[in-house]
Amino acid sequence: MSTTPNLSLQVYAQDGTPIPPAVSREHLLDLVRGAYDRAGTHLERGDVDIELAEVADKAACSLLRDRWKDDFPTAAYVELLTAVAALRAMLGFDPSPTAREVLVWADELGERLGSDLDDPKSSEYAKFVDGPYSGAVLIVPGTLAMPDMGPAPTLNLPIAWGDTADPGRGEARYRRDPAARERLWHYRLDDETVREDARPHIALPTAPAQGGRA
């Protein structure tokens, strides 16, 4: 591929300084809407934010379900999360996580979910079969002591809803099935107050302070 710039497309000021191309945010949003129209989905400009957020959430949960598989779907989730994060940054929306940030967040969340257990000694797999986290699998601490062997009976997971202009935050309570299935502990939504449009609230890592060490 040629790396020679196309000088015919560059505009210069009278003093010879290159003028950056001016592209309105509305034009960028319309380009995104046009791509969705081609796929058969009509979006208003105000819908693009939440649509991209939902795509990132679905890809993140799919990654958390299939991350132990070394095949094409996992690679696709990784690339999709990066592409959505880049597109949201270009459009000026709140950032969404990359695959690496999703996995770091999931590991940290799993550790916190076992903080109430007395002397946890095992690592268990928790699969969420419905609700905002449907399909996701987390590694959570468990206990080997009877009669409550396994991970915690209930888990509270962070959720979000709304868009950049009207965000909402909360928790969804999940309850564990009595026994594991093929090494997976199934959890079902145990909170009727969770909104239907709720999604996982995957927090991005906090940027290090200026002047400090990462």
Number of C-alpha atoms within 10 A of each C-alpha: 3 4 5 6 8 7 7 6 8 11 13 11 8 7 6 8 9 11 10 9 9 6 8 10 12 11 10 15 19 16 12 16 19 15 13 14 12 9 9 9 10 14 17 9 13 11 13 21 19 15 13 17 24 17 14 24 22 21 24 27 21 19 25 23 18 16 20 9 11 9 10 9 15 20 14 13 23 19 15 18 25 18 14 20 21 16 17 18 13 13 16 11 18 13 17 24 22 22 24 12 17 24 18 13 16 21 14 13 18 21 14 12 20 20 14 10 14 10 13 19 13 14 17 19 19 24 23 22 16 15 22 25 28 19 17 22 25 21 22 25 24 23 20 13 12 7 7 12 14 26 24 20 14 16 22 15 17 19 20 19 20 15 17 13 10 7 9 13 13 15 17 23 18 22 17 21 13 12 12 16 10 7 10 16 20 20 25 19 21 17 14 9 9 17 15 10 12 21 24 24 18 20 16 14 11 6 7 9 8 7 6 6 6 7
